[in-house]
Amino acid sequence: MEAVYQLLRPMAHAIQTFDGERFAALLSCLEQVPLPPAAQACCANSGRAAEIDDAAQRCVGERWGGVASNMLRARASLRAPDVGAAYACLVKAYHGLLSALREETGWVVPVVRLLTYEARVVADRADR
């Protein structure tokens, strides 16, 4: 689980500093190098979803925890490859984003753009 926390800590810093560009880059499931093997194994294991959710809630906060955990799982699912599971995680992340938007300001615009784009790309892949 420490490998997951290593991915979540920079996200927490981006949130605390209102760095939407950095947060979006860290959330991306399409534009990043593969997850470290320990994180990949943890995030790709559907039986550990609740554990990853809890870690994200503790590390990045309640508002963004679901977005972060679902994007990590989407990233792991794409590498598995399980495009259907990745899309399901992206949809959950997008719902979390919509909830978070109620209490946020313009710094999250890059996150909105990223999740919208990636959901569209992964949906297209899932349809093939």
C-alpha positions as CSV (number, residue, x, y, z in Angstrom):
1,M,0.0,0.0,0.0
2,E,3.0,2.3,0.5
3,A,3.4,2.4,-3.3
4,V,-0.1,3.8,-3.6
5,Y,0.6,6.4,-1.0
6,Q,3.6,7.5,-3.0
7,L,1.3,8.2,-5.9
8,L,-1.3,10.0,-3.7
9,R,1.1,12.3,-1.8
10,P,1.9,14.5,-4.9
11,M,-1.8,14.7,-5.6
12,A,-2.4,16.0,-2.1
13,H,0.2,18.6,-2.6
14,A,-1.3,19.7,-5.9
15,I,-4.7,20.1,-4.2
16,Q,-3.3,22.0,-1.3
17,T,-1.5,24.4,-3.6
18,F,-4.5,24.7,-6.0
19,D,-2.3,23.5,-8.9
20,G,-4.9,22.2,-11.3
21,E,-2.5,21.5,-14.1
22,R,-0.3,19.3,-11.9
23,F,-3.3,17.6,-10.3
24,A,-4.7,16.8,-13.7
25,A,-1.3,15.4,-14.9
26,L,-1.0,13.2,-11.8
27,L,-4.6,11.9,-12.3
28,S,-4.2,11.0,-16.0
29,C,-4.6,7.4,-16.9
30,L,-3.6,7.8,-20.5
31,E,-0.6,10.1,-20.5
32,Q,1.6,8.5,-17.8
33,V,4.2,5.8,-17.6
34,P,3.0,2.6,-16.1
35,L,2.4,2.4,-12.4
36,P,5.2,1.0,-10.3
37,P,4.7,-2.8,-10.1
38,A,3.6,-2.8,-6.4
39,A,1.1,0.0,-7.1
40,Q,-0.1,-1.8,-10.3
41,A,-0.7,-5.0,-8.4
42,C,-2.6,-3.2,-5.7
43,C,-4.7,-1.0,-7.9
44,A,-5.6,-3.7,-10.4
45,N,-6.9,-6.0,-7.6
46,S,-10.6,-5.3,-7.3
47,G,-10.6,-6.8,-3.9
48,R,-8.5,-3.9,-2.6
49,A,-10.8,-1.2,-4.0
50,A,-12.1,-0.2,-0.5
51,E,-8.6,-0.1,0.9
52,I,-7.4,2.2,-2.0
53,D,-10.5,4.4,-1.4
54,D,-9.7,4.7,2.3
55,A,-6.0,5.5,1.5
56,A,-7.1,8.2,-1.0
57,Q,-9.6,9.7,1.5
58,R,-6.9,9.9,4.2
59,C,-4.2,11.3,1.9
60,V,-5.9,13.7,-0.5
61,G,-9.1,14.4,1.5
62,E,-12.7,13.4,1.4
63,R,-13.6,15.7,-1.5
64,W,-11.0,14.4,-3.9
65,G,-10.4,10.9,-2.5
66,G,-12.8,9.1,-4.8
67,V,-11.5,10.9,-7.9
68,A,-7.9,10.0,-7.1
69,S,-8.6,6.3,-6.2
70,N,-10.8,5.7,-9.2
71,M,-8.2,7.3,-11.6
72,L,-5.5,5.1,-10.1
73,R,-7.6,2.1,-10.6
74,A,-8.5,3.2,-14.2
75,R,-4.8,3.6,-14.9
76,A,-4.1,0.1,-13.6
77,S,-7.0,-1.4,-15.5
78,L,-5.8,0.1,-18.8
79,R,-2.4,-1.6,-18.2
80,A,-4.1,-4.9,-17.3
81,P,-5.7,-4.5,-19.9
82,D,-9.3,-4.3,-18.9
83,V,-10.8,-1.3,-20.8
84,G,-14.3,-2.0,-19.4
85,A,-13.1,-1.7,-15.8
86,A,-11.1,1.4,-16.7
87,Y,-14.1,3.0,-18.1
88,A,-16.2,2.1,-15.1
89,C,-13.5,3.7,-12.8
90,L,-13.5,6.8,-15.0
91,V,-17.2,7.2,-14.8
92,K,-17.0,7.0,-11.0
93,A,-14.1,9.5,-11.0
94,Y,-16.2,11.9,-13.1
95,H,-19.1,11.6,-10.7
96,G,-16.8,12.4,-7.9
97,L,-15.5,15.4,-9.8
98,L,-19.0,16.7,-10.3
99,S,-19.6,16.5,-6.6
100,A,-16.3,18.3,-5.8
101,L,-17.0,21.1,-8.3
102,R,-19.8,22.3,-6.0
103,E,-17.2,23.6,-3.5
104,E,-14.2,24.5,-5.7
105,T,-13.1,27.4,-7.8
106,G,-11.5,27.8,-11.3
107,W,-8.3,26.0,-10.4
108,V,-10.0,22.6,-11.2
109,V,-10.7,23.5,-14.9
110,P,-7.7,21.4,-16.1
111,V,-9.0,18.4,-14.1
112,V,-12.5,18.8,-15.8
113,R,-10.8,19.0,-19.2
114,L,-8.7,15.9,-18.5
115,L,-11.4,13.7,-17.1
116,T,-13.8,14.6,-19.9
117,Y,-11.2,13.9,-22.6
118,E,-10.0,10.6,-21.0
119,A,-13.5,9.4,-20.4
120,R,-14.3,9.9,-24.1
121,V,-11.1,8.2,-25.3
122,V,-11.6,5.2,-23.0
123,A,-15.2,4.9,-23.9
124,D,-14.2,4.8,-27.6
125,R,-11.7,2.0,-26.8
126,A,-14.3,0.1,-24.8
127,D,-16.7,0.2,-27.8
128,R,-14.1,-1.5,-30.1
